[in-house]
Amino acid sequence: MKNENIPAEVKSKSLKEARDEINDILNKLESKEADLADSLNDYKRLIQLNKHIDLLFKKKVKEISLTTKKIKNDKK
């Protein structure tokens, strides 16, 4: 799933908000009263949220890497 396929309202979520929604969806999917049609939509939402979190982590890793390189270059 590309970044463009993630809805804007998912992209605007913080890491904690996305994680909390994922936990809610997982609890719903694990319940015995889960409806198959709703489960499919929940699963798609779960994938979007997961991709969003993945992109947030990749962005943070890039920032840390750039900061580390800057610090190393400043010490030279």
N, C-alpha and C positions, 0 to 999 in steps of 0.2 A: 504494500500500500504506500503510495507516494504521499508526500506532505500535502499536496493539493487535494487529496481525497479526504483529509481530516476536516470535519466541519469547524467553522470559526469558533463556535461556542465550546468545542473541545480544546482547540488551540489556546483559548484564553484561560483555561484552567491551570491552577498551580499544581505542582507535583502532589501536594497533600490532597487537594480536591480530587484530582484524578485517581489517586490511590484509594481514597475513601469511596468514590463511586465504583471502582473496580471491586472493592470488598463487598459493597452492597449487592452488586450484580452476582458475584460468586455465591453469596448467601442465598440469593433468590434462585439461582440455578440449582443449588444443592437441595432446595426444599422439595418435598414430595408433591406439592401442589403446583409445581412448575408446568406451565402450558407450553406445548411444543412450538407453536407459532411465536409466542412471546420470547421463548428461549432463543430462537434463531435471531431475533432482533437484538436481544441482550448480548448474544455472542458477537454480533457485528459491532455493537457499541464497545464491547470489551476489547476487540481488536483495534478499534480507533483509539481508545484510551491508552492501550499498551504502546501503540506506535507513537503517540504523543509523548509518553514518558520516555521512550527510547530516544526520541529527538531531543528532549530536554537534557538527558544525560550526555548525549553526543555533543551538544552545544557547550555544556559545562566542562567536559573533558578538553574540548578545544580551547576554551578560555584558560583552563589550568595549564595546559601545554604552552600556550603563548606567554603566560605569566612566568612560567618556569624558564623558558628560553630567554626572556627579557632579563630575569634575575641573573642568569648565567652570563649573559653578555655584559651586564653592568659590572660584574665582578672582574672582568678581564681588564 
